[in-house]
Amino acid sequence: MHFTQAIARLPADSCGSGQTTAQLGAPDIAATGRQFLAYVDTLLRLGLKVTVLPAAPAFPDAHFVEDTAVVMPELAVITHPGAPSRQGEVDTIAPLFAGERPVVRMSRHGHLDGGDVLLVDRQFFIGLTARTDEAGIGEFAAAVEPYGYRVTAIEVSAGLHLKSIVNYVGRNTLLLTEDYRRHPAFSGFNAIVIPETESYAGNTLWINDTLITPQGYPHTLAQIEKLGMPVVQLDTSEFKKMDGGLTCLSLRF
């Protein structure tokens, strides 16, 4: 996969009122803004054209824009997020793809967050979580399978989303926690297993053979450096307070 574009959204001053299971305190608004700008600057330096949407104060989680859509060369699927407070976010996302590619908008019969959707080549792995259910996965599969994609559901027992703890980092390699090391769906991949104490670093982002990883996880850093790709460390401490990470902050295509 080679990415040329990304969509991101400025964090709103209301971002501390969003959904979270973390008990790390409220994010610092100014620091959140600085970390977001460093993230966007990294995408730009990797050659992506980045569209930055205005903040959406009525939706405190809206800067975690990945949950609102899944974008492929053939189509864009606009999701139906699992958290009711986030479902209105999709209204500003769908028009961005009009005229660019076919757009499929999911119904209200199921739920799916983009953070649960991991694409490797033509294979989608989708987490069954509190935010993504079987009906949502079935509806998504019906939209993408005619284009030659395969869909496999993965039960997630810990972590908000599948990509909170499992990510593809190139070189036929998955970065994951011990619980998923021997999952049969991942048997064809090399695995880098991260310790539970560094599980947040599972949300490492692979873009055009560069790895962007959260700062402060030395064991994981040492392991991914062995892959021989450039590695960029970014401070994501304020996003972690709201269950967010590197993949959440953009839609890449």
QUIUR-V611644 format. One record per backbone hydrogen bond with DSSP energy under -0.5 kcal/mol. CO is the residue of the C=O (numbers start at 1). NH is the residue of the N-H. E is the energy in kcal/mol with one decimal. If there is no record, write none. Layout:
# QUIUR-V611644
co: (CO,CO)
nh: (NH,NH)
e: (E,E)
This chain:
# QUIUR-V611644
co: (4,5,6,7,8,12,14,15,27,28,29,30,31,32,33,34,35,36,37,38,39,40,41,42,43,44,48,49,49,50,51,51,53,56,59,61,63,64,65,66,67,68,70,74,75,76,76,77,77,78,80,82,83,83,84,86,87,88,89,90,90,93,94,95,97,97,102,103,104,104,111,113,114,115,116,116,117,118,118,120,122,122,123,123,124,124,125,126,127,128,132,133,134,135,136,137,138,139,140,140,141,144,144,145,150,152,154,155,161,162,162,165,167,170,172,173,174,174,175,176,177,178,180,183,184,186,190,191,192,192,194,195,196,198,199,200,202,203,204,205,205,207,209,210,210,211,211,212,213,217,218,219,220,221,222,223,224,225,230,232,234,234,236,237,239,239,240,245,246,247,248,250,251)
nh: (49,253,51,251,53,15,17,18,29,32,33,34,35,36,37,38,39,40,41,42,43,44,45,46,48,47,50,6,51,52,8,53,10,59,62,64,65,67,68,69,114,79,77,102,72,78,104,70,79,106,112,84,86,87,87,89,90,91,92,93,94,96,97,98,100,101,76,105,78,106,133,116,117,163,118,127,119,120,125,123,124,150,120,125,126,152,118,154,129,156,129,137,138,139,140,141,142,143,143,144,145,147,149,148,124,126,128,157,164,165,166,177,175,173,190,169,176,192,167,194,180,181,183,186,187,189,174,193,176,194,178,198,199,201,202,203,204,246,206,207,212,210,230,207,212,213,232,205,234,221,222,223,224,225,226,226,227,228,211,213,215,236,240,241,242,244,243,249,249,250,66,252,7)
e: (-2.7,-2.3,-2.8,-2.2,-3.4,-2.0,-2.6,-1.3,-0.6,-2.6,-2.1,-2.0,-2.6,-2.3,-2.3,-2.0,-1.8,-2.5,-2.5,-1.7,-2.0,-2.4,-2.3,-1.3,-2.1,-1.9,-0.6,-2.3,-0.5,-0.6,-2.8,-0.7,-2.4,-2.7,-2.2,-2.4,-1.6,-1.4,-1.8,-1.0,-0.8,-1.7,-2.9,-0.7,-2.9,-0.6,-2.8,-2.3,-0.6,-2.8,-2.0,-0.6,-2.3,-0.6,-1.0,-1.7,-0.8,-1.2,-1.2,-1.0,-2.2,-1.5,-1.6,-0.8,-1.9,-1.5,-2.4,-0.5,-3.1,-0.6,-1.8,-2.0,-1.9,-2.0,-0.6,-2.4,-0.5,-0.5,-3.1,-2.4,-0.5,-2.7,-2.8,-0.5,-0.5,-2.6,-3.0,-2.9,-0.8,-2.0,-1.6,-2.3,-2.6,-2.2,-2.4,-2.8,-2.0,-1.1,-0.6,-1.9,-2.7,-1.7,-1.2,-2.1,-3.5,-2.7,-3.0,-0.6,-1.2,-1.8,-1.7,-0.7,-3.2,-1.4,-2.9,-2.5,-0.6,-2.8,-2.2,-2.5,-1.8,-1.4,-1.3,-1.9,-1.3,-1.6,-2.6,-0.6,-2.4,-0.5,-0.6,-1.9,-1.7,-1.9,-2.0,-1.8,-1.7,-0.7,-0.5,-0.6,-3.2,-1.2,-0.7,-3.0,-0.5,-0.6,-3.2,-2.9,-2.2,-2.4,-2.4,-1.7,-2.6,-2.0,-0.6,-0.8,-1.5,-1.5,-2.7,-3.0,-2.7,-0.6,-2.2,-1.0,-1.5,-2.8,-1.8,-0.8,-0.6,-1.2,-2.3,-0.5,-2.1)
